[in-house]
Amino acid sequence: MFKVLPLLCLAVCLAPLSQAQGATNYDFCSLPKSTSGDAELGADARLFPIWNAATVNAEISRLVESDGLRSTPLAAYPTSYVAMTAARDRERCQGSLKITDRPSRLIGDLLADLMSRWLVLSVEDCRPVSTDALGICGSVSRTVQFKLGTLESALDMTAVYLSSHMATAIVAVAYDDQFWEQEFPESTHCLGHPCSSSVWKNRADYLKQYKLYYDLNNKFLASNLTTVVQSLENACLIRGPAISLGAKILERLPLENLFKSIRDETFSAALATLAAIDPATHPMLRVVGGKYVTQFDDFKIWNAPPWSLVRGERNSRALLANSLLKSGLGLLGSKSAADLAGLDCHSRSKGL
């Protein structure tokens, strides 16, 4: 039902081991444009060691234009993601989201990289699964099976991204032995799994230190609803201009507290899960040389995920639906698959 990249298995098998797995510590804002790889040579971006801002934009934009998403409600969230990540990365490198201490910046960079890669991976490689499945793939299934409109789909995927998707990535960062061994003190290095309680405490302490910067995103999200809506309107994925006016009104409401509530529960759920899971079941991890490292080329569903992540995702979906969708704004602006079928956005935007 959903698009699968051709010959992925072959590409992974032939790629150098360092490209196919494991985190590389890096400063996102200092990356040269050529860091991610040479897309003109047809390289599979999944195998790039890191994604710079240009690669994130290119890969999400490619996803939006893929056969499985183009002119469907599933394109709504990735379309808004392109606009939001561009705005976020400007603030991340030069403005209000800038992280000043290096340990927190390394954590934030790996977390953002994982979340973007796994968004693409989850949408592209998702198979039909239960509509109760955890994560982005479950959201894809709800959009398809429940015939959600563009705004309903975008809000559902936003809720998932801010909850279970983010919590799963935070746990993966905490377990990535290679990441911690590159620059962090020996007190965070795991000599063998299961790690000692002191190692988990020390890694958790660095994550808690990062939380100060993580929280800055709450205000950013609340103040950028118009960024999201404008991107959807430009792509003819919503009905305007009433929806644009509604977004401007909503930005004046206390939405920062809404995002704080969701993202605080996400962070708490991830920390509570650290020492309680079997890392071998974690979809974003694989074992290399007896150590766990993050992986971003092989999509998997997290079977039997921690209940705290399931509960957090359900709470997030309910909160966003109650705050934004049930206000009537969603019904006002949403478009169905039938509305989008055969739509020529360029001509429509010119009133032709």
Secondary structure, 3 states (H helix, E strand, C coil): CCCCCCCHHHHHHHCCHHHHCCCCCCCHHHCCCCCCCCHHHCCCHHHCCCCCHHHHHHHHHHHHCCCCCCCCHHHHHHHHHHHHHHHHHHHHHHCCCCCCCHHHHHHHHHHHHHHHHHHHHHHHHCCCCCCCCCCHHHHHHHHHHCCCCHHHHHHHHHHHHHHHHHHHHHHHHHHCHHHHHHHCCHHHCCCCCCCCHHHHHHHHHHHHHHHHHHCHHHHHHHCCHHHHHHHHHHCCCECCCHHHHHHHHHCCCCHHHHHHHHHHHHHHHHHHHHHHCCHHHCCCEEEECCEEEECCCCCCCCCCCCHHHHHHHHHHHHHHHHHHHHHHHHHHHECCHHHHCCCCHHHHHCCC
